[in-house]
Amino acid sequence: MFLKIAWFEIRFWLRSWMVWIFLFIIALLIFGAVSSDQIQVGGALSNTYRNAPFVIQNFYSLIGLLTLLMSTAFVNSSAIRDFKYNTYQIVFTTPLRKIDFLLGRFIGATLISVIPMLGVSLAILLAKYMPWVDPERFGRVDWIAHLRGIYVFALPNAVFIAAVLFAIAVLARNEIVSFVGAIVLLVGYGVAGALTQDIQHEQLAALLDPFGIRTFRLMVKYWTVAEKNSLSVGWEGSLLWNRLLWLGVGCVIFLLAYARFSFAERRSKATAVEPDVKVAIASAAPVMQAHLHDAPWVKFLGSLRIHFLGMARSTVFIVVALLALANCVPSLMLSATEGYGNSTLPVTYWVLDLIRGTLYLFTLIVITFFAGALVWKDRDERMDEITDATPTPEWISYASRLVTLVGMVMLIQLAALLSGVAVQAWHGYHNFQLGLYLHELLVRDGSFFVFLAVLAFFIHVLAPNKYVGYFVYVAFLVANTFIWRPLNIATNLVQFAGTPNVTYSDFFGDRPYRAAWNWYMLYWLLFCGLLAILSVMFWPRGRQDRWRARRINAGQRFHRGWQVACIACFLAFAGAGGWIWYNTAVVNRLAGPKDLERRQADYEKNYKQFEKLPQPRVRNVRYAIDIFPGERNISMRGDQDIYNPYPQPLSEVHFTVDPDYDVSIEIPGATPSKEDKVLFYRIYRFDSPLQPGESRTMHFTVNSRTHGFENEVSNLQIVQDGTFFNNTIGPIIGYSDGREISDPVERKKYKLGEKVLMPPLERNCTDDCRETYLGGHSDWVDVDTVISTASDQLAIAPGSLVREWQKGGRNYFEYKLDHPSLNFYSFMSARYEVAREDWNGIKMEVYYIKGHPWNVPRMMNGIKKSLDYYIKNFGPYEHKEARIIEFPRVARFAQAFPGTMPYSESIGFIANLNHPDDIDMVFYVVGHEMGHQWWAHQVVGANMEGATLLSETLAQYSALMVMEKEYGRDMMRKFLQYEMDNYLRNRGQERVKERPLLRVEANQGYIHYRKGSVILYYLKEMIGEQAVNRALRKVIQQYAYAQPPYPTSYALVDALREQTPPDLQYLIKDLFEDITIFSNRTLVANAQKRAGGKYEVTINVETRKFKADDKGNETEVPVNDWIDIGAFAKPDKGKKYGATLYRERVHITERNSRFTFTTASLPEKAGVDPFALLIDRVPNDNTRNVTLLAGQAGENKAGAGQMNSAVEARPVISPPRAASE
């Protein structure tokens, strides 16, 4: 019988437009993501095939979450259709069994819920054959992946969702309650993610994810591009347990509903507790009748009171609001935003960002749902004929309901504000900045929500029914989000409620954005005023179902008062729009995303031919700079000595100039022969060629004047407080390959060849090594600067401060570089506090804004410890100052210039390091940037593959050594775990080719930072810290401040090779020249107690070694490596790692090996590569818990350890330390 009911349910839905509309929506969304790069669902697809098995399953895992509310509609209708249409008394009197009724309806609704999800496969299969897609980006059709997507994700998710919502619906017999249940699932997913977001809890997060999204991503997070293109996941591993768990939970919930469900009608007492939740608004009719002749404003206030109190007290709103806060608060309390498991001090702008990221989806849900509920309230309650007969103006009905919805949104915003303040106080932070909270949540965000509410009312007023209104509104929001970029439209004048993106900073607040934001707010406010007038004119009243009748009625309502208001509003709207267009498109430049791409392509097509053309080089630079922070203006005058280093004369000098600045160039004896004002390229021809060795002084000016306001603020280098710009705002000699399009897909679109990111690595190169990878047509330059700024600010330029003075109400400073350095430096100005210390004659300074003192002592300590270690091990520090300078959070990085290290306010100055196990990222970043004072600013790589090995990787190694001295080896284990995880995850997102470390490209940060950390630390463990440092010292001695040709990565690798013992020479090839991956795991770990009280530990291990190509295809190779084995004690309370009881390095040549060794106490864990020093895709199985066997072990006469015949042992060069060290 239940099968017949299920089949009836399926046939019923197959005839419904809703199923096919939902299928179309999902298919359209996935189709856009697969056939275009402009739409992303779940992130970019990187270099994988657009129809790869990974892509298919990833979309299926995500779509369960996206279709949650769609599934709710099907399940709701199937569960309570009889109650909704009052047919249950007829149906339940038939000889129908409870199990047949519930199971049949449930199965039918569940299977129908799967149909929209099939839009994933439909879209991917169709996208491959579209004429505009690149066939090379698609692989073969993998039907197995499609099937697995359905039976691993779509079906289990549909069963679980349907079970939960069906149970709620049949027991509550109300459709709104089950919608709330869907929101509970959504909140639960978000809260579980917030509680388990760190790498340490990823297994728990995978298990607790009811949709399997995190589970799938955990299983594939280390997949390479090749694996993503060829492999799919079935019911296996953690995904199997996740699916079984949540299917089991769904079954239990369904059984509980079955047990509680009854065909009997509910008692009246039960129904009296909660009136029909769908109504949720007290009837306004009796009150309206009692005040028919009151003044309009009295009627408005009365109607508002009834609607607002009815809505604010409704169970649905209270539950949704509480769920929104339940999703928001854990994120505020637990979110780790500093990386490496650390958190951020809860400064107000950080709290606001988290509120926006977690709360606003629910705010949109409130607007979407309650807009329909309010507009259709009278008709849903069948009270429309009564209320329409009262002498209440349409504007009162409209305005009271709109203000009700806005009030509900503001209640949620106020609750979020109070939650943010409470969380700040809970963290011990009391600078609440209530004015900032009120402005951002109620004014900036509140106005946006008001606009959305007006739009929602307008759509529902015109819609033929409530559900069409919902569909049109959601479809409009989606289109408004995605459509403008493909159409190459950048202006916020057409994107509904569009405003400039605002990044608040404790330096300057929102001042750079304020004028533009205010004008756009006025513009959209006036536009919404027009929508409101139209909504009032078309406000439904009476039985006017035909559009023609409604249009006639609207014309009759449009009397003189409304006409005047409409004309005034329209004229003001047009005037505001015209003023915005004048400022953004006439006074300033307005370019769409495709315009920028086209300009990049044209730049390369026109001027790439000059890339190798010999150009003069810069020798000395002198600046006079005036910064006007209040006006956001700057004036720079520069004299630059250029000379000809080549044996032949030079007839031309080429320049690339910054489009954000007005640049003028004057060269004695040279005239401009080309000035491209579109692509910003200039050519000057010498009247008489520049002879070999000849010098000339080039004069240039750079000016930036703020005129009006822009659509989006393009230049945030010059701001009211926190100005930070580089010397690159001046003219750059020659062609700049940094302005080329790098994305391979976009390059194909513009018929550009494959981009050579960096020239191929050469050994013993000469001419190809004349340029550093930082560019600039210069070597080591002297820089002198006189810089002025406002009277309340300090200005910083490269070098030592020579003098400072005041003149004309402005502060002046003169700086001079202590040592010739790269032509790569910065200038800064802000209202700074300064912390100063002296270390062995070197001035240490930290410039910070007044409210950010928390981590200044850590930074000072980092500078001091870095100087101490680097000078002892690498060589002298060539500057008199070491400065860290805070800059606004418009960018999130730290950077090293000669003696000066700008550091973003958002990554170190507000880090919250309140737990002893926290990785001190402030100290680490300081160590890294200080390392660059040797690696990049003394030794810099030639412009070819591997250059960043000499700078970024060695700065990483330097920081690791300083960290290890300061915090011990346990901290390094934790840090390197994150580094290895980052490297392995990003391999699968490589857009071009993965390179070995020796040939790393400049844009492959996951290699030169993350892999580089692991590789050099491992090498240090294998050959010893002193051996590595001897090699680095040799590189410094040979190449510090060297003239061209500049060194390549071979210089470092050769120096390390000299320090590596003969039997470890294989390491150089494995670590630097190849992409080497291990798969080590411990199969058995047992211990037996010996007579003397010691323990004999036996481990069986498996060791496998692979070499990968640039796409991630792996080939297994024989193992012939020295690898550690070891054992650890149980950690002390509050510690992550236990003391090292045993560690020995063994030579392994077989896949499976057995080792026996003795420890002084019973270990908790033992295994192979116990410190996870090798790059291993599953480092967690390197060790396992030790099982204590019954009985006593025999005496081990061989000593500390016994190995199998294929293994020899040697002492570990870097001796282990106890966990407390």
C-alpha positions, 0 to 999 in steps of 0.5 A: 500500500505504501508504494501506491501512496509513494507513486501517487505522491511522485505523480502528483509532483511530476505534474507540478511546475515547482519541481521543474522550476527548482530543477531549472534553477539548480541546473542554471546555477551549475551550468553558469559555474561550469561554462563560465569563470564569472560564476563560482559555486563553492570556489574556483575550479583551478586547473581541473577539468570542468567536468572532472569527477571531483567537480561533479561530487563537489557540486553534489555535496554542496547542493544538498545545503543549497536545496534545503529550502526547496526540499522543505517545500516538497516535504511540507506539502506531502506531510500536511496537505490533508491538514492544510485543505481540511481533508484529513477527516475524510482520508483518516476514516479510510482503512489506511494504516499509519505506516503506509500513510507516513512511509508512502508520503515520506518516500514520495517526497524524498525521491521528488527532492532528489530531482532538482539535485539532478540539475548538477549532472544535467548542467555539467553534461550540457556545458561541455557542448556549448560553443563558447567553452574551451574543449581542452578544459573538459575531460571525458564523461565519467558516469561513475562520478555522476552516479556516486554523486547521486547515491553518496550525496544526493540520496542520503542528504535527501533522506536525512533532510526529508526525515527531519522535516517530515517528522516536524511537519506531521507532528506540528501539522504546520508548514511554518514550523518545518521551515524553521526546522530547515533553518535549524539544520542550517544553523547547526551546520554553521555552528558545528563548523565554527566549533571545529574549524581548526585543523586539529578538529577536522576529523570531528568536523567531518563526522558532524557534517550532516551534508557530508561537505566537510567530510568530502573535502577532508577526504580529497583535500590533498588530491592533486590536479591529476587525481581530481581529474580522474578519481571519485569517492564512494562509500568509504573511509570517513565518508562511509561513517558520516553517511551511516551516522546521519542516515541513522539519525534520520531513521531514528527521527522518522521512527520517533515521528511514527511513534508519536503520530496519530490519526486522531484530531488534536484536542482543543487545548493543544491547539489553543496554546499556539494559534495557526503559526502561519498567521502569526499576526493578530487580526487588525480588523476589530481595531480598524473598525473602532477607529474609522475616523481617526487622523491618518497618522493615528491610523498608521500608528495603530496599524503599525502597533498591531502588525509590529507586535503581532510579528515581533511576538510570533513564534516564527520570528522569535525562533528565526532571530534566536537561530540567527544569533545562535549561528552568530555568537559561536563564530564571534567567540571561537573564530580563528582568523589569524591563521595557524589556529590563532584568534584575533583580539575582538576589535569592533571592526573585526566583530562587525565583519564576523556578524556580517559573515554569519548573520546576514543570510538569516536577515535576508531570509527574514526579509524574503519570508516576512515581506510575502507574509505581510503583503499577503496577510489579509488574503491568506487570512481571508480578511481582505474583503473586510479590511478593504472595505474600511476607509484606510488609505493604501499608503497606511496599509503599505507603510505600516507593514513596511515599517514593521518589516524594517523594525524586525530587521533592526531588532535583529541588528540591535541583538547582533550589536548587543551580542558583539559587545557581550563577546568583546566583554567576555574576551576582556576587551572593553573599547566597544566603539558603540558609535561604530556599531550603530553606524555600521549595523543600523545605518550602513547595513540597515539602509541596505536591508531597507532597500531590499525590503522595499524591493520585496514589497514591490515585487509581492504587490505586483505578483499574482500569488505569494510563491511567484513573488518569492521566486521572482524576488530570489531570482532577482537577487541572484541575477543582481549578484552575478549578471553585471560582471559578465556584462562588463558593467562596473557602475553601482548606478545599475546594480540594485542597492549598489554602493562602494565597497567600504573597508573600515580601518582604525587609522582613517575610519571610513573617510576615503569612501564616505562621499561616494557612499553618501551619494549612492545612498541618496540615489537608491533611497530616491529610487526606492521612494519611486518603488514605494509610490508605485507599490502604493498605487498598485496596492491590492484592494478588492477582487481585481485579479486582472492586470488591466483592472489593477492598472486602471485602479492605480491611475485613479489613485495617482492624484495630484499629491502623488504626482508631485511626489513622484515627479519630485522624487524622480527629478531628485533621483535623476539629478543624483544619478547625473552627479554620480555619473559626472564624478565617477565617469567624467572626473574620474575613470570608470572601467569594467572588468573586461576593460581592464583585461583588454587593456592588459592584453593590448599592453602585452600585444603592443609592447612585449616586443621591447621586454628584452631591449637594453635599457639604462639602469638606475644608480642614485635617486633623490626625492622631495615628497609632500603628502597632504593627508587631509586632501588625499593628495601627494606631490613627488619630485625626483632626480634619478641618475641613469647610466648605460652599463652595456658596451653599445650605445642606447638610443631609447629609454622606455617607461611604464607609468602608474595609471593612478598618478599623473607622471611627468618625465624630463631627460636632458638630451631626450625627447618623447617619441611615444606617449600612450595615454591609454596603456600608459607606456612612454618612449623617449629618444636620446638626441645623441645616444647614451654612450657606454658608461655615460650617466644622465640625471632624469627628472620626474614628478608624480602627483595625485589629486583627489577630484570628486569621488569614484565608483570604487575608491581606486587609490587607497595608498594615499589616505587621511591617516596611514598613507603607504606607497612604494617607489613604484608609483614613479616611472618604471624603466622598461616593459613590466611583465607584471601587467600581463594577464596571468590566467591561462583561460583569459590569455586564450580568450585574448589570443595570447600565448602561454605565459612564461611566468619566469624565464627557465632556470639556467646554470652559469647564466650571464646575460639572462641574470642581469636583472633581479626578480624584483625588476626595476632596471637597477642594481644597488642604489643610494636613496636620499629623501626629504618628505613632509606631511601634516603637523600631527603625523610622522613620515618615514622614508628609507634609511636613517633619519638625518634631521627633522623640522617644522615649517609652515605648519607641516612636519619635515623629515630627511632620510638617507639610506645607510647602505646601497640597496635595491631600488625597492622601498616605501614611504609612509605617514600616519599619526604614530606612537613609537616604541624605541629600544637600542640593541648593540647600536641598532635602533629598534622601532615599532610605529603603531597607532594609539589603540594598538599597543598589545603586541608591540613588546612581542615585535620588539622581542622578535627584532632583537632575537632575529638580529642576534641569530642572523648576525651570528649565523649569516653576517652583519646587519647593514642598517642602523635601524630596524623598523616595523611600521603599522599600516591600514588593513586595506591590505593584509600582509607584511613586507620587507624593505631596507631596514623598514618592515610595514606590517598590516594592522589586521594580521599582527597588531590585533593578534590574540595570543593568550594561550601558551600553546598558541603559535606566536605568529607575531614573532614569526612574521617579524622573524620572516621579514627580518630574514629578508634583510639578508635574503632579498636585501643582501642576496637577491635572485636573478629573474628566473625560476627558483628566485624566491627560494633564495628569498622567501624560503630562506626567510622562512627558514630563518624565522623557523630557527629563531622560533625554535630557539624561543619556543622549542621543538614542540612549537615547531611540530605544530607550526610545520603541521600547518605548513605541510597541510597548506602545501598539500592542499594547494597542490590540488588548486594549482592553475598551471604547473607545480614546480620543484622547489629549485624551480619555484615560480614567484607566484607559487607561495604554497611552494616557496613558503609552505613547502620551503619551511618543511623542506629546510627544517627537515634538511636541518634535522638530517645534516644539522643546523650548523651545516645548513648555516655554513652553507647560508653563510657561504652564499652571503659571503659570495653574493651579498650586494653582488653586481650582475650576474645575480645568483640563481637557486643553484647557488644555494643548492650547491652550497647545501650539497657541499655540506651534505654527507655522501650517504645523504646526497640523495636528499638534495635531489629529493627535496629540491630537484624533484617533487617527492611524496611519502606514505609512511604509516605504522601498522603495529605498535606493541610494548612489553615490560621487561624485568628491569622496569623498562619497556621493549617496544616493537613497531611494524611500519610501511614506508612508500615513496613517490615522485610526482610530475607537474600535474600531480601524477605519482610514480612509486620509486624504491625506498632507500632513505634514512628515516627516524623512528621513535616513541613519545610519553603521554603528554602532561596535562595541558600539553599537546605533545609528550616527551620523546622517549626514543628517537633513532635514524634508520636506513630503510630499503624495504616497504615493510620493516619491523623495529624493536627498541627499549624505552625507560617508561611506557610510551603512549605513541610510537612509529616511523617519522614520528615528528612528521618531517617528511612530506606525507599526505597522511602524517597522522598515521605515522604513529599509533597508540602503543598496546601493552602486551601481557607477560615480560619481554626477554632481555635485549642483549643488543642494547637500545634497539634491534632492527630487521636485517634490511636496516642500519641505524645511526645517531640523530644529528639534531638530538631530541629535546624533552617536551618541556624544553 
